[in-house]
Amino acid sequence: MSGHFDGTLGALLLGHLIAMLLFGITSLQSWVYLRRNYQDCIVLRSLVLFLWLIDCLHVALATHGVYFYFVTNFGDVAVTLKPSWSLIMIPMVSAVSNLVVRALFAYRLWALSGKSILIHMVAGAMSFYVVGLAIFISVEGLFVTSWSALRQYKWSIYAGLISEVTVNLIIMVAQYLFLRHLRSGIRLKSTDTFLHTLIIYSINTGLVTSIASVMAVVVFAALPNTLLYVAFYLVTSKLYLNALLANLNARDSLRECLHQDKDGCGGQITVLGTGMAFERPS
């Protein structure tokens, strides 16, 4: 690790502050969802609550790491050279959160695509692969003596981040293509607007989180003696969770647009409604 703290502890602090900001937004969105969407099935509501609790754990671990360096061991340069156990646990917590979020998006895609399973098998396999790598890094990281020593497992870090980007893009592109196909067969303006909005949500969901993961990979490769990659990684899972909650909380306004054309579009509207609502298609 570099003797200068701007790229190490400074990067960790800034990443934590941004993560805390996103946690505030996540908490607000979770509260709005649980308060307004009581009609959703108990499984979906329970998963949202579970994701918020996982996010709380994520923040607690990051806060402990920051406190460990900045307060408990303030001024002890030797301690800053070794990763704290709490920061080492974050990849595993993030991977579990991302797995659940990705499963919900994949389930919606399954409902929209007429129960096609090929894409979901690929996405599922890659998602569990990412979780496995995260567990491996967290367990092995407990025994490393320095941040530099963690680079002996760089292959798993590269593989995990690249796989995460890939599976996000697979889900994003699949949703885009399917919604684009549906849009080509609809001429009513309000329904076209509705589909256009869903397409934008799908693109934003995969693109923003993928950019954060790509930046983590690039910084990890280009600046190996800093913790800038940790700063990017701290916010990735929160961006993904916020994207899910934004999709869930936007359903009421989207339904108003959807129901305007319900009588004119029949089966396509039913498919869109079940996909938007994360419900099993009838």
N, C-alpha and C positions, 0 to 999 in steps of 0.2 A: 504494500500500500504506500501511496505517496505520503511524504512528510507534510504536505500542505493539506489543510482540512477542507478547502473549498470544494474539491472534487470527491471528498470522502464523507466526512460527517456533515458538511454543508449540503451535499446532494441528498443524503439521507433525511436531513431535516426538512428540506423543501419538498421532497417526495411525500413525507409524512403529512406535512401541512396541506398539500393538495388532496391527499387521500382522506384527511379529516373533513375537508370541504365537501368532497363527494359523498362521504358517509352521512353528512348532514342532509344532503339531497336525497340519498337513499332512504334515510329514516323518514323524511317527510313523505316521500312517494309511497313507502310501505304503509304508513299510517293512513294516507288517503285511500289506498287500495283496500285495506282491511276495514275501513269505515264505510266505504261506498259500495263495495262489491260483495256484500253479504250473500247475494244470490248465487255466487260461484260455488262449485262443488268443494267439499271439505278438503279434498286432496290438494287442489290448487291453492287454497287459502293456507293450508298447513305448510306447503312447500315455500310459499312467499314468506311466512313467518320463520321457517327454518333458514332460509337464505339471509334474512335480516339478522338472525342470531349468529350465523356464520360470519356475517360482515362485522358484527360486534366483536367476535373473537379475533378477526383479522386486525381490527383497530387496536384491540387490547394488546396483541402481540407486538405490533409496530410501536405502540406507545411505550411498552416495556423496554423495547430495544433502544429507543431514543433516550428514555430516562436512564437506562443503564450506562450509556456513553456520556450523556451531558450532565448528569447529576451524581449518580452513585460513584462513577469513576472519572469525575471531571478532572481534566489535566493529566490523566494517566495515559500517555501515548501508547504504551505497551498493550493496554487493554483494547484500544481501538483497532489493533492489528488483527484481532480475532473476532469472528462473528459471534454474536450472542445467540443463545439457544432459541430465543423468541423469534428473531429474524429468520433463523434457519427453518422454523416451523411454518413460516408464511407460504412457501410454495405449495405445501400439502393442503393447507386451508384454502388457498386460492383455487387450486385444481378441483377440489370438491365443489366449491361454489360454482365455478365455470361449468362443471359437468352437469349439475342440476339445471342451470340456466340454459345450457345448450340442449339438454333433453327436452325442455319445454318448447323451445323453438323448433326442434326436430319433430316433436309431436304435432305442432301446428302444421308444419310442412307435410307430415304424413296425412293429416286430415284434408289438406288442400289438394294433395297429389293423388287422391283416390287410393290410399293405403299402399303406395309403392314403397318397398322396403330396401331396395338396393342402396340408395343414397344413405339411408339411415343406418344400415349395417356398416358402411364405410365410416360414416361420421361417428357412430358408436364405438367402433374398434379403435379409431384414432383418439377419441376422447378418453377411453380407459387406458390407452397407451400413455397419454399425457399424465394421467393420475398416477400411473405406475412409476413414471420417471420422477414426478414430484415427490412421491414417497421415498424413492431411492435417494434423491438429493438431500431431502430433509434428514433421513437417517444417517447417511454418510457424513453430512455436514456437521453433525454433532461431535464428530471425532477429529475434525480438521483443526490444525493449530493456528491457522491464519487465513485471511481472505485470499491470499495468493495461493495457498494450498488447495483452495476450493476449485481452482482452475484445472486441477487434474481430472475433474468430472465435467469439463466444459462440453464434451461430446453430448452428455445428457441434457445440459442446459440448452445447447443449440437444437438438439432433437426435439425437446419439449416445446420450446418457443416456436420453432418452425412448424411443428405438427399442429400447434394451437392456431397459428395463422391459417394453415391450410384448411382445417376443419371449419373454421369460421367462414372462410371464403366459399367453401363448398356449400354450406347452408345458405349463405347470402345469395350466391349465384343461382342455386336451385329455386329459392323463393322468387327471385327476380324473374327467371324464365317462366315459371308457372303462372305467376300473376300477369306477366306480359302476354302470355298466351290467352288468358281469360279476358284481358282487356281488349284484345284484338276482335273479340266477338261481341262486344257491347257497344251500343251506340248512344245510350242514354247518358246525358251529361253528368248528372249527380253520381251515378255509379262509376263512370269513368274517373271522376275526381276522387272518389273513394279508393279505387284501385291504384291510382297514381300516388295517393298518400301512403298506402300500404307498401308500395314499391320503394318509396323514399325511406320509410321506416326500416325496411329490410336491408337496404344498402347501408344506411347509417349504422345499424346494429353491427354488421360485420366489418365495415370499413374502419370505424373509429377504434375498435378494440384491436383490429389487425395492425393498424398504424402504431399503436402503443407497443404491441409485441415486437414489431419489426424494429422500432427504435431501440428497444431493449437489446435485441440481437446485435444491431449495428454498433451501439455504444459498448456492449460487452466485448465485441471484437476489436473495435478501434481504440478504446480507452480501458485496457484491462486493469490498470492500477487505480481505478476510481470506483466509486459506488453509484455512478450515474445510472447504470443499468438497473440497480435496485430501486431507484426513484421511479423509473418508468414502470417497473414490475408492480410496485405497490398500488398503482392506480388502475391497472388493467382489469382486475376482477370487478372493481367498483364501476368502471365504465360499462362493463357487460351487464351487471345487475341493474344499473340505472336504465339501460336500454330496454331490458325486459319490463321493468316497472312502468316505463314510459309507454310501452306498447299496451300494457294492461289498463293503465289509467286513461288512455286515449279512446278506449272502446265506446264509451257512451256517446261522444261527439261523432265518432265514425258510424255508429249504428243509426243515428238520425239521418245521415246521408244515405245509408244503405236502405233503410226502410221506405224512403221516398219512392224507390223503384221496385219494391218487393213484388208488387202485383205484375210488373212488366217483365221480370227476369226469371222468375220461377226457380228452377233447379240451381242455376249458377249462384243466385243470391243465397240459397240454403248452404251451399258449399262454402261460400265466402264467410257467411255468418258463423258457421261452426269453426272454421279455421281461425277467424279473428278472435273468437271467444275461448280458444284453447279447449274446446269440448269435443267429445267423440261424435263423429258424424253419424247421422241416423240413416 
